[in-house]
Amino acid sequence: MSPLALLGANGQASPFLQFLPLIAIALIFYFIVFLPNKKRQKALQDMLRNLKNGDKVITSGGIYGVVSGIKDDRIQLKIADQVKIEISKNAIVAKQAED
């Protein structure tokens, strides 16, 4: 098909060809931004689901601690000797790296 065949009777490009660059930009944006974010969110949810007592974690506030109890949507975190706090499960952002 020649490039002239894609033009309409009055010499203008078809409506599909006019939106093709926008569609391409949207696809690129999806693969660069949304897909990696979706994978990261799924990994975080899997990590939260698999938490158990004794896991070393980091909260969104930067508190390092050890999980000492798990309830439905809350976690009891031991942050020092004889010091335990109860936080939302969603405040956990990562597990500490094993040394």
C-alpha positions in Angstrom: 0.0 0.0 0.0 1.5 3.3 -1.0 1.6 6.3 1.3 -0.8 8.2 -1.0 -3.4 5.4 -0.6 -3.5 6.2 3.2 -4.6 9.8 2.4 -8.3 10.6 2.0 -9.9 12.1 -1.1 -9.0 15.6 -0.1 -5.3 14.8 0.8 -5.7 14.6 4.6 -4.5 11.6 6.6 -7.1 9.2 7.9 -8.3 9.8 11.5 -6.5 6.6 12.6 -3.1 7.9 11.4 -3.7 11.2 13.3 -4.1 9.4 16.6 -1.4 6.8 16.0 1.4 8.9 17.8 -0.9 9.4 20.8 -1.6 5.7 21.0 2.1 4.9 20.7 2.9 7.4 23.5 0.2 5.9 25.7 1.6 2.4 25.2 5.2 3.5 26.0 3.9 5.3 29.1 2.1 2.1 30.2 5.2 -0.1 29.8 7.6 2.4 31.5 5.4 3.6 34.4 2.4 1.5 35.1 3.7 -2.0 34.6 6.8 -1.7 36.8 4.7 0.0 39.5 2.1 -2.8 39.4 4.9 -5.5 39.8 6.4 -3.6 42.7 3.0 -3.3 44.4 2.3 -7.0 43.9 5.7 -7.9 45.4 5.0 -5.7 48.5 1.6 -7.3 49.0 3.2 -10.8 48.8 5.8 -9.8 51.3 3.2 -8.4 53.7 1.1 -11.6 53.3 4.1 -13.8 54.1 5.3 -11.9 57.2 5.9 -14.1 60.3 7.2 -13.6 63.8 10.9 -12.9 63.9 11.1 -11.1 60.6 13.2 -8.0 60.6 11.3 -5.1 58.9 11.5 -1.4 58.1 8.5 0.9 58.4 7.5 3.9 56.2 8.7 6.1 59.1 12.1 4.6 59.1 11.7 2.4 62.2 13.7 -0.8 62.2 12.2 -3.6 64.2 11.4 -7.3 64.6 7.9 -8.7 64.1 6.6 -10.1 67.5 2.9 -10.4 66.7 0.5 -10.3 63.8 -3.2 -9.5 63.9 -5.6 -8.9 61.0 -4.3 -5.6 59.8 -1.9 -4.7 62.6 1.6 -5.8 63.5 3.3 -5.7 66.9 6.9 -4.6 66.3 9.7 -5.0 68.8 12.0 -1.9 68.4 14.2 -2.3 71.5 14.4 -4.4 74.6 11.1 -4.3 76.4 9.7 -1.8 73.8 6.9 -3.0 71.5 4.7 -0.9 69.3 1.6 -1.7 67.3 1.5 -0.4 63.8 -0.6 -0.8 60.7 0.4 -3.6 58.4 0.5 -1.1 55.5 3.3 0.9 57.3 5.8 -1.9 56.6 7.7 -1.1 53.4 10.5 -3.7 53.3 12.2 -6.6 55.0 15.7 -5.9 56.3 18.4 -7.6 54.3 19.8 -10.8 55.9 23.3 -10.2 57.1 
